[in-house]
């Protein structure tokens, strides 16, 4: 039976949970913090890639995730100054994450990069990655079968705990 009565909502809710489970498995956060991390990093990417590419990436995101991606976006007022270094790219991410809880901005960013790499068209990911500064490209590591298996193992364990009623 449909949880919402609309298949499109059920599908995006399910997909969003998968993405959040993967962020949580990678950096050990709760679901609410994982949601915030996903939004902060996605918006940082969006604001630092060419407009056409940003729109193209947004079109490939699940409906709910697309909402946080476009949140607070003003295309005509986009940043003119693109970051030229990893520190410049991570600085606004770090500032926003510090408002949530102390965490390593680079690790959080890499976790979101890996989730994107697992779920978005590889050609699109390559274009996005190539449009970022070289130092940022260097931390966008390829997803290997080993990292995928590890994330799937952690998610399976989390699901088993949830099924046992021990997970909040």
N, C-alpha and C positions, 0 to 999 in steps of 0.2 A: 504494500500500500504506500502511496506517495505521502511523504511527510508534509509537504506544502500544498499539494493539489496541482502543482504545475511541474512538469518534468524538467523544464529549463532551470527552475530554482533548485530542484532536488539535485540535478547534475552539478550545478555550480557550487552548491553547498558541499557536496561530496568531494569535488575536486579541490576546493579551498581547504577542506580538512586534510586532504592528502598533502598539499603544499605546506600547511602549518605543521603537520606531523614531521615532515622532513626537516623543516627549520628547527623544530624542537629536538629532533634526533641529532642534529649536527651541533647545536650549541647549548643544549640542555635548558631551555627556557620553558615557561608555562605557555599555554595557548594564547593568552591575552598579550603577553610580551612578544611572542613570536609574530603575532598579527601586526603589532606596532613596528617591529624590526623590518618585516617584509615591506610595509608601507614606506618607511623612511628610506630604505635602500632603493626601492623601485623609483621613488620620486627623485632621488639623487641621480640615478641613471637617466631618467626621463629628461631632467633639466640640463643634462650635459652632453646629449647627443643631438644630431641635427633634427629639426622639426619633423621632417617627413619620416625619418627613421623612428622617432619617438611615437608617432601616430601608428606606424606599422607594427611596432612592438606591442603597443596597447591593444591593437585589434586581435592579437594572438593570446591575450590573457583571459583566463576565466572571468565571467561576468562580475563576481564579487571582488576579485583581485583587481580587475580593471577599474573598479570604483575607487580603491585606495590609490591606484596609480595616477588617476586623473584628479584626485582630490587636491585642492589648492593650486590648480594649474591655470596659468594665464599665458597662453601661447604668445600673444604679441609682446608681452613683457618678459620674455625669456632672458636668461643670463647671456649677456654679450661676451663676458669674460669666461672662457672655458678654463677649467683647471689644467695646468700643465704638469702637475706632479701628483703622486699618490697622496701626499699630505694635504694638498689643496682639495682633492676629491673627498678624502675621509673627514676633513675638518667639520663640515656641516652635518655629516652623518654622526660623528662623535658628539657634537653639541646636542643634537636631538635625542640620541640614545641616552646621554647623561641625564636627561629629564625623566627618563623611564626608570633606569637603574644602571649602575656601573657595569660596563661590559666593554670588551675589546671591539672597537668599530671595524677593524680589519677582519677579524674572525666572523663577525656578524655579516659583513658585506660578502665575504667569500661564501658563506652558507647560502645567501640569497642567490649569488651567482650560480652556485651548483644546482639549486632548485630550478632556476631558469633554464640552465643547460639540460636538465633532465626532461623538461616539459615543453619547451618552445622549440620550434623548427631550428635545426642546427645551422642552416644558412642564415636565418635571421639573427641567431646568437652571434655568429661570426661577424656579421655586419655591425652589430651593436658593439661587440668587443673591440673591433678594429677602429671604431670611431672614438674610442676613449684613449687617453694618454698612455704611452708605452708602459709606465710604471703601474697603471691600473690594469692594463692588459696582462701584466706579469702575475698579478694575484688572481686572475680569472683562470683558474686551472681547469684542465679538461676533466670531465667526469669519467672515471674508469669503472670497469665492472666491479672492482674491489670496493670502491666507495659506494656504488649503488647497492651491492649486497649488504654492506655494513648498515646503511640507512634502512634498508628493508628489514634487517634483523631487529634493529632497535624499534622500528615502528610495529613490527609483529609482537614484540615483547610488550610494548605499551598497550596494544589492542587486547592482548591476553589479560593484562592487569585490569584494564577497563571492564572487560567482560566479567571478571571476578568481583567487580564492584569496589575495588580498592583504590581506584584512581578518581580524583576529583574532577 
